[in-house]
């Protein structure tokens, strides 16, 4: 899986965990903050800086995925894969 597909997959995983009724509020807030940080143009390292611009977004994404791993079910993984594979 390429880097862009991997990022897209992880964003879908976050979205599906966020949408889950059994996901604790603390995890939902973490996910919402991570998605907002990824989408919003205000960053610690702006995207205008070649290569480094995306590293802070990627680090936030990896940290969030690590923190919510226990909430990622096989069904969520399958749904995310289907979304990126179309």
PyMOL Python script that loads the backbone (N, CA, C, O; Angstrom):
from pymol import cmd

cmd.read_pdbstr("""\
ATOM      1  N   UNK A   1       0.861  -1.173   0.000  1.00  0.00           N
ATOM      2  CA  UNK A   1       0.000   0.000   0.000  1.00  0.00           C
ATOM      3  C   UNK A   1       0.906   1.234   0.000  1.00  0.00           C
ATOM      4  O   UNK A   1       1.824   1.335   0.814  1.00  0.00           O
ATOM      5  N   UNK A   2       0.646   2.163  -0.907  1.00  0.00           N
ATOM      6  CA  UNK A   2       1.439   3.384  -0.993  1.00  0.00           C
ATOM      7  C   UNK A   2       1.157   4.334   0.157  1.00  0.00           C
ATOM      8  O   UNK A   2       0.205   4.142   0.913  1.00  0.00           O
ATOM      9  N   UNK A   3       1.977   5.346   0.284  1.00  0.00           N
ATOM     10  CA  UNK A   3       1.859   6.288   1.402  1.00  0.00           C
ATOM     11  C   UNK A   3       0.526   7.019   1.393  1.00  0.00           C
ATOM     12  O   UNK A   3      -0.087   7.194   2.446  1.00  0.00           O
ATOM     13  N   UNK A   4       0.068   7.450   0.220  1.00  0.00           N
ATOM     14  CA  UNK A   4      -1.190   8.190   0.171  1.00  0.00           C
ATOM     15  C   UNK A   4      -2.383   7.294   0.452  1.00  0.00           C
ATOM     16  O   UNK A   4      -3.343   7.715   1.097  1.00  0.00           O
ATOM     17  N   UNK A   5      -2.327   6.065  -0.030  1.00  0.00           N
ATOM     18  CA  UNK A   5      -3.388   5.106   0.261  1.00  0.00           C
ATOM     19  C   UNK A   5      -3.403   4.769   1.748  1.00  0.00           C
ATOM     20  O   UNK A   5      -4.468   4.602   2.343  1.00  0.00           O
ATOM     21  N   UNK A   6      -2.225   4.672   2.338  1.00  0.00           N
ATOM     22  CA  UNK A   6      -2.110   4.372   3.762  1.00  0.00           C
ATOM     23  C   UNK A   6      -2.706   5.494   4.612  1.00  0.00           C
ATOM     24  O   UNK A   6      -3.421   5.237   5.581  1.00  0.00           O
ATOM     25  N   UNK A   7      -2.406   6.723   4.244  1.00  0.00           N
ATOM     26  CA  UNK A   7      -2.963   7.873   4.978  1.00  0.00           C
ATOM     27  C   UNK A   7      -4.476   7.880   4.843  1.00  0.00           C
ATOM     28  O   UNK A   7      -5.191   8.074   5.826  1.00  0.00           O
ATOM     29  N   UNK A   8      -4.957   7.672   3.644  1.00  0.00           N
ATOM     30  CA  UNK A   8      -6.400   7.650   3.395  1.00  0.00           C
ATOM     31  C   UNK A   8      -7.061   6.530   4.196  1.00  0.00           C
ATOM     32  O   UNK A   8      -8.117   6.733   4.796  1.00  0.00           O
ATOM     33  N   UNK A   9      -6.449   5.363   4.208  1.00  0.00           N
ATOM     34  CA  UNK A   9      -6.961   4.221   4.972  1.00  0.00           C
ATOM     35  C   UNK A   9      -7.056   4.572   6.453  1.00  0.00           C
ATOM     36  O   UNK A   9      -8.081   4.332   7.093  1.00  0.00           O
ATOM     37  N   UNK A  10      -5.980   5.142   6.992  1.00  0.00           N
ATOM     38  CA  UNK A  10      -5.976   5.489   8.420  1.00  0.00           C
ATOM     39  C   UNK A  10      -7.000   6.567   8.758  1.00  0.00           C
ATOM     40  O   UNK A  10      -7.590   6.540   9.838  1.00  0.00           O
ATOM     41  N   UNK A  11      -7.215   7.503   7.861  1.00  0.00           N
ATOM     42  CA  UNK A  11      -8.245   8.516   8.097  1.00  0.00           C
ATOM     43  C   UNK A  11      -9.640   7.886   8.113  1.00  0.00           C
ATOM     44  O   UNK A  11     -10.487   8.268   8.920  1.00  0.00           O
ATOM     45  N   UNK A  12      -9.874   6.928   7.226  1.00  0.00           N
ATOM     46  CA  UNK A  12     -11.152   6.216   7.254  1.00  0.00           C
ATOM     47  C   UNK A  12     -11.297   5.404   8.538  1.00  0.00           C
ATOM     48  O   UNK A  12     -12.379   5.369   9.125  1.00  0.00           O
ATOM     49  N   UNK A  13     -10.240   4.761   8.975  1.00  0.00           N
ATOM     50  CA  UNK A  13     -10.285   4.016  10.240  1.00  0.00           C
ATOM     51  C   UNK A  13     -10.663   4.967  11.372  1.00  0.00           C
ATOM     52  O   UNK A  13     -11.537   4.652  12.180  1.00  0.00           O
ATOM     53  N   UNK A  14     -10.013   6.124  11.434  1.00  0.00           N
ATOM     54  CA  UNK A  14     -10.345   7.105  12.467  1.00  0.00           C
ATOM     55  C   UNK A  14     -11.808   7.509  12.380  1.00  0.00           C
ATOM     56  O   UNK A  14     -12.503   7.579  13.394  1.00  0.00           O
ATOM     57  N   UNK A  15     -12.266   7.771  11.176  1.00  0.00           N
ATOM     58  CA  UNK A  15     -13.650   8.205  10.996  1.00  0.00           C
ATOM     59  C   UNK A  15     -14.637   7.135  11.484  1.00  0.00           C
ATOM     60  O   UNK A  15     -15.614   7.457  12.160  1.00  0.00           O
ATOM     61  N   UNK A  16     -14.386   5.878  11.146  1.00  0.00           N
ATOM     62  CA  UNK A  16     -15.296   4.812  11.563  1.00  0.00           C
ATOM     63  C   UNK A  16     -15.251   4.583  13.075  1.00  0.00           C
ATOM     64  O   UNK A  16     -16.282   4.299  13.685  1.00  0.00           O
ATOM     65  N   UNK A  17     -14.088   4.702  13.677  1.00  0.00           N
ATOM     66  CA  UNK A  17     -14.013   4.584  15.141  1.00  0.00           C
ATOM     67  C   UNK A  17     -14.739   5.764  15.781  1.00  0.00           C
ATOM     68  O   UNK A  17     -15.471   5.587  16.755  1.00  0.00           O
ATOM     69  N   UNK A  18     -14.544   6.952  15.246  1.00  0.00           N
ATOM     70  CA  UNK A  18     -15.232   8.145  15.758  1.00  0.00           C
ATOM     71  C   UNK A  18     -16.745   7.984  15.682  1.00  0.00           C
ATOM     72  O   UNK A  18     -17.464   8.431  16.577  1.00  0.00           O
ATOM     73  N   UNK A  19     -17.229   7.352  14.624  1.00  0.00           N
ATOM     74  CA  UNK A  19     -18.667   7.168  14.418  1.00  0.00           C
ATOM     75  C   UNK A  19     -19.260   6.058  15.281  1.00  0.00           C
ATOM     76  O   UNK A  19     -20.480   5.948  15.407  1.00  0.00           O
ATOM     77  N   UNK A  20     -18.404   5.243  15.869  1.00  0.00           N
ATOM     78  CA  UNK A  20     -18.877   4.109  16.662  1.00  0.00           C
ATOM     79  C   UNK A  20     -19.582   4.548  17.932  1.00  0.00           C
ATOM     80  O   UNK A  20     -19.109   5.426  18.652  1.00  0.00           O
ATOM     81  N   UNK A  21     -20.720   3.923  18.194  1.00  0.00           N
ATOM     82  CA  UNK A  21     -21.507   4.256  19.390  1.00  0.00           C
ATOM     83  C   UNK A  21     -20.813   3.824  20.674  1.00  0.00           C
ATOM     84  O   UNK A  21     -21.048   4.411  21.730  1.00  0.00           O
ATOM     85  N   UNK A  22     -19.965   2.809  20.596  1.00  0.00           N
ATOM     86  CA  UNK A  22     -19.312   2.306  21.810  1.00  0.00           C
ATOM     87  C   UNK A  22     -17.958   2.980  22.074  1.00  0.00           C
ATOM     88  O   UNK A  22     -17.311   2.688  23.081  1.00  0.00           O
ATOM     89  N   UNK A  23     -17.530   3.869  21.187  1.00  0.00           N
ATOM     90  CA  UNK A  23     -16.249   4.549  21.369  1.00  0.00           C
ATOM     91  C   UNK A  23     -16.352   5.561  22.509  1.00  0.00           C
ATOM     92  O   UNK A  23     -17.242   6.411  22.494  1.00  0.00           O
ATOM     93  N   UNK A  24     -15.458   5.484  23.494  1.00  0.00           N
ATOM     94  CA  UNK A  24     -15.491   6.424  24.623  1.00  0.00           C
ATOM     95  C   UNK A  24     -15.273   7.878  24.161  1.00  0.00           C
ATOM     96  O   UNK A  24     -14.597   8.131  23.163  1.00  0.00           O
ATOM     97  N   UNK A  25     -15.849   8.804  24.895  1.00  0.00           N
ATOM     98  CA  UNK A  25     -15.772  10.222  24.569  1.00  0.00           C
ATOM     99  C   UNK A  25     -14.321  10.700  24.470  1.00  0.00           C
ATOM    100  O   UNK A  25     -13.989  11.489  23.585  1.00  0.00           O
ATOM    101  N   UNK A  26     -13.466  10.234  25.362  1.00  0.00           N
ATOM    102  CA  UNK A  26     -12.053  10.647  25.337  1.00  0.00           C
ATOM    103  C   UNK A  26     -11.403  10.311  23.998  1.00  0.00           C
ATOM    104  O   UNK A  26     -10.671  11.127  23.438  1.00  0.00           O
ATOM    105  N   UNK A  27     -11.670   9.110  23.486  1.00  0.00           N
ATOM    106  CA  UNK A  27     -11.110   8.706  22.203  1.00  0.00           C
ATOM    107  C   UNK A  27     -11.735   9.505  21.061  1.00  0.00           C
ATOM    108  O   UNK A  27     -11.052   9.864  20.102  1.00  0.00           O
ATOM    109  N   UNK A  28     -13.030   9.782  21.168  1.00  0.00           N
ATOM    110  CA  UNK A  28     -13.698  10.584  20.134  1.00  0.00           C
ATOM    111  C   UNK A  28     -13.095  11.982  20.062  1.00  0.00           C
ATOM    112  O   UNK A  28     -12.900  12.520  18.971  1.00  0.00           O
ATOM    113  N   UNK A  29     -12.802  12.566  21.204  1.00  0.00           N
ATOM    114  CA  UNK A  29     -12.190  13.898  21.215  1.00  0.00           C
ATOM    115  C   UNK A  29     -10.784  13.864  20.617  1.00  0.00           C
ATOM    116  O   UNK A  29     -10.398  14.769  19.877  1.00  0.00           O
ATOM    117  N   UNK A  30     -10.032  12.832  20.934  1.00  0.00           N
ATOM    118  CA  UNK A  30      -8.693  12.678  20.374  1.00  0.00           C
ATOM    119  C   UNK A  30      -8.754  12.544  18.851  1.00  0.00           C
ATOM    120  O   UNK A  30      -7.983  13.178  18.131  1.00  0.00           O
ATOM    121  N   UNK A  31      -9.667  11.720  18.379  1.00  0.00           N
ATOM    122  CA  UNK A  31      -9.814  11.518  16.939  1.00  0.00           C
ATOM    123  C   UNK A  31     -10.254  12.797  16.248  1.00  0.00           C
ATOM    124  O   UNK A  31      -9.693  13.168  15.217  1.00  0.00           O
ATOM    125  N   UNK A  32     -11.247  13.473  16.801  1.00  0.00           N
ATOM    126  CA  UNK A  32     -11.742  14.716  16.204  1.00  0.00           C
ATOM    127  C   UNK A  32     -10.624  15.757  16.126  1.00  0.00           C
ATOM    128  O   UNK A  32     -10.496  16.457  15.122  1.00  0.00           O
ATOM    129  N   UNK A  33      -9.829  15.857  17.166  1.00  0.00           N
ATOM    130  CA  UNK A  33      -8.714  16.796  17.169  1.00  0.00           C
ATOM    131  C   UNK A  33      -7.664  16.434  16.134  1.00  0.00           C
ATOM    132  O   UNK A  33      -7.107  17.313  15.477  1.00  0.00           O
ATOM    133  N   UNK A  34      -7.391  15.148  15.985  1.00  0.00           N
ATOM    134  CA  UNK A  34      -6.407  14.693  15.002  1.00  0.00           C
ATOM    135  C   UNK A  34      -6.884  14.961  13.583  1.00  0.00           C
ATOM    136  O   UNK A  34      -6.116  15.446  12.752  1.00  0.00           O
ATOM    137  N   UNK A  35      -8.145  14.650  13.300  1.00  0.00           N
ATOM    138  CA  UNK A  35      -8.693  14.906  11.972  1.00  0.00           C
ATOM    139  C   UNK A  35      -8.680  16.402  11.675  1.00  0.00           C
ATOM    140  O   UNK A  35      -8.331  16.812  10.569  1.00  0.00           O
ATOM    141  N   UNK A  36      -9.056  17.211  12.650  1.00  0.00           N
ATOM    142  CA  UNK A  36      -9.044  18.664  12.459  1.00  0.00           C
ATOM    143  C   UNK A  36      -7.625  19.155  12.185  1.00  0.00           C
ATOM    144  O   UNK A  36      -7.418  19.974  11.290  1.00  0.00           O
ATOM    145  N   UNK A  37      -6.655  18.668  12.937  1.00  0.00           N
ATOM    146  CA  UNK A  37      -5.265  19.068  12.734  1.00  0.00           C
ATOM    147  C   UNK A  37      -4.794  18.670  11.339  1.00  0.00           C
ATOM    148  O   UNK A  37      -4.056  19.409  10.689  1.00  0.00           O
ATOM    149  N   UNK A  38      -5.227  17.499  10.888  1.00  0.00           N
ATOM    150  CA  UNK A  38      -4.827  17.012   9.572  1.00  0.00           C
ATOM    151  C   UNK A  38      -5.438  17.855   8.458  1.00  0.00           C
ATOM    152  O   UNK A  38      -4.790  18.097   7.439  1.00  0.00           O
ATOM    153  N   UNK A  39      -6.677  18.304   8.641  1.00  0.00           N
ATOM    154  CA  UNK A  39      -7.406  19.022   7.597  1.00  0.00           C
ATOM    155  C   UNK A  39      -7.139  20.528   7.612  1.00  0.00           C
ATOM    156  O   UNK A  39      -6.991  21.143   6.556  1.00  0.00           O
ATOM    157  N   UNK A  40      -7.078  21.113   8.791  1.00  0.00           N
ATOM    158  CA  UNK A  40      -6.939  22.572   8.882  1.00  0.00           C
ATOM    159  C   UNK A  40      -5.575  23.048   8.373  1.00  0.00           C
ATOM    160  O   UNK A  40      -4.572  22.347   8.504  1.00  0.00           O
ATOM    161  N   UNK A  41      -5.556  24.244   7.793  1.00  0.00           N
ATOM    162  CA  UNK A  41      -4.295  24.754   7.234  1.00  0.00           C
ATOM    163  C   UNK A  41      -3.290  25.230   8.285  1.00  0.00           C
ATOM    164  O   UNK A  41      -2.121  25.441   7.959  1.00  0.00           O
ATOM    165  N   UNK A  42      -3.717  25.403   9.533  1.00  0.00           N
ATOM    166  CA  UNK A  42      -2.820  25.857  10.594  1.00  0.00           C
ATOM    167  C   UNK A  42      -2.104  24.637  11.163  1.00  0.00           C
ATOM    168  O   UNK A  42      -2.738  23.731  11.705  1.00  0.00           O
ATOM    169  N   UNK A  43      -0.780  24.621  11.036  1.00  0.00           N
ATOM    170  CA  UNK A  43       0.036  23.487  11.459  1.00  0.00           C
ATOM    171  C   UNK A  43       1.259  23.965  12.228  1.00  0.00           C
ATOM    172  O   UNK A  43       1.638  25.135  12.179  1.00  0.00           O
ATOM    173  N   UNK A  44       1.862  23.020  12.937  1.00  0.00           N
ATOM    174  CA  UNK A  44       3.137  23.295  13.587  1.00  0.00           C
ATOM    175  C   UNK A  44       4.204  23.540  12.516  1.00  0.00           C
ATOM    176  O   UNK A  44       4.997  24.476  12.615  1.00  0.00           O
ATOM    177  N   UNK A  45       4.208  22.680  11.491  1.00  0.00           N
ATOM    178  CA  UNK A  45       5.110  22.847  10.340  1.00  0.00           C
ATOM    179  C   UNK A  45       4.210  22.969   9.106  1.00  0.00           C
ATOM    180  O   UNK A  45       3.579  21.983   8.726  1.00  0.00           O
ATOM    181  N   UNK A  46       4.129  24.132   8.473  1.00  0.00           N
ATOM    182  CA  UNK A  46       3.237  24.310   7.324  1.00  0.00           C
ATOM    183  C   UNK A  46       3.582  23.394   6.148  1.00  0.00           C
ATOM    184  O   UNK A  46       4.740  23.025   5.956  1.00  0.00           O
ATOM    185  N   UNK A  47       2.564  23.034   5.364  1.00  0.00           N
ATOM    186  CA  UNK A  47       2.759  22.158   4.214  1.00  0.00           C
ATOM    187  C   UNK A  47       3.615  22.811   3.132  1.00  0.00           C
ATOM    188  O   UNK A  47       4.088  22.124   2.226  1.00  0.00           O
ATOM    189  N   UNK A  48       3.819  24.107   3.209  1.00  0.00           N
ATOM    190  CA  UNK A  48       4.636  24.803   2.225  1.00  0.00           C
ATOM    191  C   UNK A  48       6.107  24.408   2.320  1.00  0.00           C
ATOM    192  O   UNK A  48       6.861  24.587   1.363  1.00  0.00           O
ATOM    193  N   UNK A  49       6.518  23.871   3.469  1.00  0.00           N
ATOM    194  CA  UNK A  49       7.899  23.411   3.647  1.00  0.00           C
ATOM    195  C   UNK A  49       7.986  22.014   3.032  1.00  0.00           C
ATOM    196  O   UNK A  49       7.348  21.082   3.521  1.00  0.00           O
ATOM    197  N   UNK A  50       8.774  21.864   1.958  1.00  0.00           N
ATOM    198  CA  UNK A  50       8.839  20.561   1.285  1.00  0.00           C
ATOM    199  C   UNK A  50       9.211  19.424   2.240  1.00  0.00           C
ATOM    200  O   UNK A  50      10.097  19.574   3.082  1.00  0.00           O
ATOM    201  N   UNK A  51       8.546  18.324   2.105  1.00  0.00           N
ATOM    202  CA  UNK A  51       8.721  17.072   2.853  1.00  0.00           C
ATOM    203  C   UNK A  51       8.405  17.237   4.340  1.00  0.00           C
ATOM    204  O   UNK A  51       7.604  16.472   4.876  1.00  0.00           O
ATOM    205  N   UNK A  52       8.999  18.193   5.007  1.00  0.00           N
ATOM    206  CA  UNK A  52       8.762  18.370   6.442  1.00  0.00           C
ATOM    207  C   UNK A  52       7.332  18.799   6.748  1.00  0.00           C
ATOM    208  O   UNK A  52       6.821  18.531   7.836  1.00  0.00           O
ATOM    209  N   UNK A  53       6.693  19.457   5.804  1.00  0.00           N
ATOM    210  CA  UNK A  53       5.348  19.976   6.032  1.00  0.00           C
ATOM    211  C   UNK A  53       4.324  18.921   6.367  1.00  0.00           C
ATOM    212  O   UNK A  53       3.385  19.183   7.119  1.00  0.00           O
ATOM    213  N   UNK A  54       4.486  17.747   5.827  1.00  0.00           N
ATOM    214  CA  UNK A  54       3.526  16.672   6.068  1.00  0.00           C
ATOM    215  C   UNK A  54       3.905  15.802   7.267  1.00  0.00           C
ATOM    216  O   UNK A  54       3.078  15.029   7.752  1.00  0.00           O
ATOM    217  N   UNK A  55       5.140  15.917   7.748  1.00  0.00           N
ATOM    218  CA  UNK A  55       5.602  15.019   8.809  1.00  0.00           C
ATOM    219  C   UNK A  55       4.860  15.223  10.125  1.00  0.00           C
ATOM    220  O   UNK A  55       4.598  14.252  10.834  1.00  0.00           O
ATOM    221  N   UNK A  56       4.515  16.466  10.470  1.00  0.00           N
ATOM    222  CA  UNK A  56       3.784  16.668  11.723  1.00  0.00           C
ATOM    223  C   UNK A  56       2.370  16.103  11.625  1.00  0.00           C
ATOM    224  O   UNK A  56       1.846  15.575  12.606  1.00  0.00           O
ATOM    225  N   UNK A  57       1.745  16.209  10.446  1.00  0.00           N
ATOM    226  CA  UNK A  57       0.420  15.617  10.254  1.00  0.00           C
ATOM    227  C   UNK A  57       0.499  14.095  10.366  1.00  0.00           C
ATOM    228  O   UNK A  57      -0.337  13.467  11.016  1.00  0.00           O
ATOM    229  N   UNK A  58       1.508  13.514   9.728  1.00  0.00           N
ATOM    230  CA  UNK A  58       1.686  12.064   9.777  1.00  0.00           C
ATOM    231  C   UNK A  58       1.958  11.587  11.204  1.00  0.00           C
ATOM    232  O   UNK A  58       1.447  10.548  11.623  1.00  0.00           O
ATOM    233  N   UNK A  59       2.758  12.344  11.944  1.00  0.00           N
ATOM    234  CA  UNK A  59       3.063  11.978  13.336  1.00  0.00           C
ATOM    235  C   UNK A  59       1.798  12.013  14.194  1.00  0.00           C
ATOM    236  O   UNK A  59       1.585  11.138  15.032  1.00  0.00           O
ATOM    237  N   UNK A  60       0.966  13.025  13.981  1.00  0.00           N
ATOM    238  CA  UNK A  60      -0.296  13.119  14.729  1.00  0.00           C
ATOM    239  C   UNK A  60      -1.202  11.941  14.392  1.00  0.00           C
ATOM    240  O   UNK A  60      -1.846  11.368  15.271  1.00  0.00           O
ATOM    241  N   UNK A  61      -1.244  11.588  13.121  1.00  0.00           N
ATOM    242  CA  UNK A  61      -2.063  10.466  12.681  1.00  0.00           C
ATOM    243  C   UNK A  61      -1.581   9.156  13.288  1.00  0.00           C
ATOM    244  O   UNK A  61      -2.390   8.368  13.777  1.00  0.00           O
ATOM    245  N   UNK A  62      -0.284   8.916  13.262  1.00  0.00           N
ATOM    246  CA  UNK A  62       0.289   7.686  13.832  1.00  0.00           C
ATOM    247  C   UNK A  62       0.042   7.626  15.342  1.00  0.00           C
ATOM    248  O   UNK A  62      -0.319   6.573  15.868  1.00  0.00           O
ATOM    249  N   UNK A  63       0.231   8.728  16.027  1.00  0.00           N
ATOM    250  CA  UNK A  63       0.015   8.755  17.483  1.00  0.00           C
ATOM    251  C   UNK A  63      -1.444   8.463  17.824  1.00  0.00           C
ATOM    252  O   UNK A  63      -1.733   7.725  18.766  1.00  0.00           O
ATOM    253  N   UNK A  64      -2.344   9.037  17.065  1.00  0.00           N
ATOM    254  CA  UNK A  64      -3.769   8.806  17.320  1.00  0.00           C
ATOM    255  C   UNK A  64      -4.148   7.357  17.039  1.00  0.00           C
ATOM    256  O   UNK A  64      -4.851   6.733  17.834  1.00  0.00           O
ATOM    257  N   UNK A  65      -3.690   6.826  15.925  1.00  0.00           N
ATOM    258  CA  UNK A  65      -3.979   5.418  15.601  1.00  0.00           C
ATOM    259  C   UNK A  65      -3.450   4.507  16.705  1.00  0.00           C
ATOM    260  O   UNK A  65      -4.116   3.546  17.090  1.00  0.00           O
ATOM    261  N   UNK A  66      -2.268   4.802  17.208  1.00  0.00           N
ATOM    262  CA  UNK A  66      -1.694   3.992  18.297  1.00  0.00           C
ATOM    263  C   UNK A  66      -2.555   4.068  19.553  1.00  0.00           C
ATOM    264  O   UNK A  66      -2.719   3.074  20.260  1.00  0.00           O
ATOM    265  N   UNK A  67      -3.099   5.240  19.826  1.00  0.00           N
ATOM    266  CA  UNK A  67      -3.900   5.433  21.040  1.00  0.00           C
ATOM    267  C   UNK A  67      -5.280   4.775  20.962  1.00  0.00           C
ATOM    268  O   UNK A  67      -5.877   4.467  21.993  1.00  0.00           O
ATOM    269  N   UNK A  68      -5.781   4.561  19.762  1.00  0.00           N
ATOM    270  CA  UNK A  68      -7.137   4.011  19.636  1.00  0.00           C
ATOM    271  C   UNK A  68      -7.154   2.574  19.113  1.00  0.00           C
ATOM    272  O   UNK A  68      -8.221   2.049  18.797  1.00  0.00           O
ATOM    273  N   UNK A  69      -6.006   1.944  19.018  1.00  0.00           N
ATOM    274  CA  UNK A  69      -5.898   0.604  18.447  1.00  0.00           C
ATOM    275  C   UNK A  69      -6.897  -0.380  19.051  1.00  0.00           C
ATOM    276  O   UNK A  69      -7.436  -1.227  18.339  1.00  0.00           O
ATOM    277  N   UNK A  70      -7.143  -0.280  20.334  1.00  0.00           N
ATOM    278  CA  UNK A  70      -8.059  -1.229  20.980  1.00  0.00           C
ATOM    279  C   UNK A  70      -9.497  -1.073  20.487  1.00  0.00           C
ATOM    280  O   UNK A  70     -10.305  -1.984  20.666  1.00  0.00           O
ATOM    281  N   UNK A  71      -9.828   0.053  19.876  1.00  0.00           N
ATOM    282  CA  UNK A  71     -11.182   0.284  19.364  1.00  0.00           C
ATOM    283  C   UNK A  71     -11.330  -0.063  17.887  1.00  0.00           C
ATOM    284  O   UNK A  71     -12.430   0.010  17.339  1.00  0.00           O
ATOM    285  N   UNK A  72     -10.235  -0.436  17.243  1.00  0.00           N
ATOM    286  CA  UNK A  72     -10.277  -0.752  15.813  1.00  0.00           C
ATOM    287  C   UNK A  72     -10.604  -2.231  15.651  1.00  0.00           C
ATOM    288  O   UNK A  72      -9.786  -3.101  15.951  1.00  0.00           O
ATOM    289  N   UNK A  73     -11.807  -2.497  15.176  1.00  0.00           N
ATOM    290  CA  UNK A  73     -12.267  -3.871  14.983  1.00  0.00           C
ATOM    291  C   UNK A  73     -11.932  -4.352  13.573  1.00  0.00           C
ATOM    292  O   UNK A  73     -11.641  -3.538  12.697  1.00  0.00           O
ATOM    293  N   UNK A  74     -11.970  -5.663  13.343  1.00  0.00           N
ATOM    294  CA  UNK A  74     -11.770  -6.173  11.981  1.00  0.00           C
ATOM    295  C   UNK A  74     -12.806  -5.602  10.998  1.00  0.00           C
ATOM    296  O   UNK A  74     -12.497  -5.388   9.826  1.00  0.00           O
ATOM    297  N   UNK A  75     -14.021  -5.359  11.472  1.00  0.00           N
ATOM    298  CA  UNK A  75     -15.059  -4.792  10.612  1.00  0.00           C
ATOM    299  C   UNK A  75     -14.688  -3.380  10.165  1.00  0.00           C
ATOM    300  O   UNK A  75     -14.917  -3.017   9.011  1.00  0.00           O
ATOM    301  N   UNK A  76     -14.121  -2.587  11.065  1.00  0.00           N
ATOM    302  CA  UNK A  76     -13.696  -1.229  10.728  1.00  0.00           C
ATOM    303  C   UNK A  76     -12.577  -1.278   9.703  1.00  0.00           C
ATOM    304  O   UNK A  76     -12.576  -0.509   8.741  1.00  0.00           O
ATOM    305  N   UNK A  77     -11.625  -2.178   9.905  1.00  0.00           N
ATOM    306  CA  UNK A  77     -10.527  -2.321   8.948  1.00  0.00           C
ATOM    307  C   UNK A  77     -11.061  -2.690   7.561  1.00  0.00           C
ATOM    308  O   UNK A  77     -10.614  -2.146   6.552  1.00  0.00           O
ATOM    309  N   UNK A  78     -12.009  -3.609   7.522  1.00  0.00           N
ATOM    310  CA  UNK A  78     -12.584  -4.048   6.255  1.00  0.00           C
ATOM    311  C   UNK A  78     -13.335  -2.908   5.563  1.00  0.00           C
ATOM    312  O   UNK A  78     -13.199  -2.718   4.354  1.00  0.00           O
ATOM    313  N   UNK A  79     -14.124  -2.153   6.325  1.00  0.00           N
ATOM    314  CA  UNK A  79     -14.853  -1.016   5.747  1.00  0.00           C
ATOM    315  C   UNK A  79     -13.886   0.022   5.182  1.00  0.00           C
ATOM    316  O   UNK A  79     -14.120   0.562   4.100  1.00  0.00           O
ATOM    317  N   UNK A  80     -12.811   0.303   5.898  1.00  0.00           N
ATOM    318  CA  UNK A  80     -11.828   1.290   5.440  1.00  0.00           C
ATOM    319  C   UNK A  80     -11.140   0.816   4.164  1.00  0.00           C
ATOM    320  O   UNK A  80     -10.930   1.599   3.238  1.00  0.00           O
ATOM    321  N   UNK A  81     -10.790  -0.469   4.119  1.00  0.00           N
ATOM    322  CA  UNK A  81     -10.171  -1.028   2.909  1.00  0.00           C
ATOM    323  C   UNK A  81     -11.095  -0.945   1.715  1.00  0.00           C
ATOM    324  O   UNK A  81     -10.658  -0.620   0.611  1.00  0.00           O
ATOM    325  N   UNK A  82     -12.376  -1.236   1.924  1.00  0.00           N
ATOM    326  CA  UNK A  82     -13.338  -1.147   0.835  1.00  0.00           C
ATOM    327  C   UNK A  82     -13.469   0.279   0.319  1.00  0.00           C
ATOM    328  O   UNK A  82     -13.623   0.498  -0.883  1.00  0.00           O
ATOM    329  N   UNK A  83     -13.409   1.252   1.228  1.00  0.00           N
ATOM    330  CA  UNK A  83     -13.518   2.661   0.815  1.00  0.00           C
ATOM    331  C   UNK A  83     -12.344   3.090  -0.053  1.00  0.00           C
ATOM    332  O   UNK A  83     -12.532   3.805  -1.037  1.00  0.00           O
ATOM    333  N   UNK A  84     -11.141   2.664   0.297  1.00  0.00           N
ATOM    334  CA  UNK A  84      -9.995   3.126  -0.491  1.00  0.00           C
ATOM    335  C   UNK A  84      -9.816   2.337  -1.779  1.00  0.00           C
ATOM    336  O   UNK A  84      -9.235   2.836  -2.743  1.00  0.00           O
ATOM    337  N   UNK A  85     -10.317   1.096  -1.797  1.00  0.00           N
ATOM    338  CA  UNK A  85     -10.195   0.276  -3.004  1.00  0.00           C
ATOM    339  C   UNK A  85     -11.352   0.502  -3.967  1.00  0.00           C
ATOM    340  O   UNK A  85     -11.301   0.100  -5.129  1.00  0.00           O
ATOM    341  N   UNK A  86     -12.407   1.159  -3.454  1.00  0.00           N
ATOM    342  CA  UNK A  86     -13.544   1.516  -4.307  1.00  0.00           C
ATOM    343  C   UNK A  86     -14.303   0.323  -4.718  1.00  0.00           C
ATOM    344  O   UNK A  86     -15.293   0.440  -5.439  1.00  0.00           O
TER     345      UNK A  86
END
""", "prot")
cmd.dss("prot")
cmd.show_as("cartoon", "prot")
cmd.util.cbc("prot")
cmd.orient("prot")
